Amino acid sequence: MSADYTLDFVDLRDLVGKYIGMSFQFLTLLKGVVSSNPKYNGMSVIKSVVDPTNPSSEKDSPSKFFALMGQDVKNQDLGFLIFFASDGLGVLGMFAEKNIIDNFKNKKDVVKMVLSFFVQAPEYWKSVNLMLPLQQAT
């Protein structure tokens, strides 16, 4: 029997003023690291995504999203909610403890740097989970 968990992400618009766009190449590179690094795992776990600003609205299709969650070498948990757009990826939200979130306020370049660490600096992470919609794990 598996348990269901809910993760609350901070809206990147509130954190750095706008969503961050990335190319599909980021996901391609990330999947390569997942397949070659034992600290990285791909798993199909996303059942639904709900907009917290409008919780009574219909749930978005989970096939439009993935989450990237990692624990760094300092035992800090960091994560991102990412949307599949027609022309690339959109980073919509960030997950971390409040004091960590506060350190990212108005620092879009730092958010982008941390995202790049998932692909370019696997040694920075103790563990990483690429959380995909149900039925789509790598």
N, C-alpha and C positions, 0 to 999 in steps of 0.2 A: 504494500500500500504506500503510495507516495503522498507527500504533503504539498499543499499549495502555499505559495508565498507571494506577498505583494511587495513590490519595490516602489518607492516614491522618489522620483527624479526631480531635481530643481530645473525649471525651465531655463534654457540657456539665454533666452531673451532677457530674463531678469538678472542673470549673472554677468553676461558680457555684452548685452545690447542687441544681439541677433543670433540666429542659428548659424552654425558653421557648416559650410559645404565641403564635400570631399569627392574625389573621383572614385569610380568603382574599383580602380586599381588598389585602393586601400584594402578592400575586402578580399581581393585576390591574393595580395601579399599576406594578409592576416591568416587566410586559410592555409597558405603555405607554411607559416610558422606553427599553426595549430597541428598540422600533420607531421611536422618534424621535431617538435619540442615537447618532451614529456610533461613540462610544467603547464602546457596549454591543453585545454579540452574544448571540444565542440559538443554541444548538446541541444536537443530539441525539447524546449521546456516552455516557450511562451504560448500561453493559452489565449490571452486577450490583452489589449492595451486600452486604457480608459483615460480620457482627457480630464485631469483633475479640476480644470476650470469650468467644466460642464459635465459633472458626473452623471447627470440624468440622460445625457446623450447616448446614442448607440455606441457600443464598443467598436473601435477600429479593427479592421482585419489584421490579425497578428502576422499575416504573411508580408505586411508592409514594413515590418520592424525587425531589428535584432538588438541585443544588448551585449555590451562588452564589459566584463567585470574582472577586476584584477586586485590582488593583494600585493603591494610592493614590498621591498626588502625591509622597510620600516614597519611592516604589519599594518599599513594603512589601506583600507578598502576604497577603491575608486571604480566608478563605472559610468557608462554612457549609454543612452538610448538613441538609436540611430534608425533613420527612416530611409526606405528605398524610394527615391524619386526617379522620374523618367530620365533625368540627365546626370544622375550621380547619387551621392548619399548626403543626407542632412542630419547633423548631430543636433538632436532636440533637447536632450536633458543630461544632467550629470548627477551621479549618486556618490555621496561621501558624507562623512561626519560634518556637522555644521562648521567646526573650526577650520576644516580643510576647505570646504566650500567658500568660506569667507576669504581665504587666501587667494582664490581665483577671481574674485569680484573685479570686473573691468579689465581682465587680463586675457583677452582672447588668444594672444600668441602663446601664452603659457598653457592654455587648454589644448591648443593645437600641438604643442610640443609633447604634452603627456600622451595625447592620442598617437603621435608618431612613435613614442617609446614602445607601444604594444607591438609594433612591427620591427622597429629598428634597434631596440635595446631589450631583448628578452631577459638579459641578466638583471634588469631593474625589477623584475617581478618574481615573487615566490610562486604565484599561481595565477592563471588567467582562464576565464571561462567565456567562450563565445556562445552566447545563448540565442538560439535560432527559434523560429516558430516550430511548433510540433510538426514532425515529419520531415524536417530539413537539416538535420545535423550533418556535419562534415565527417 
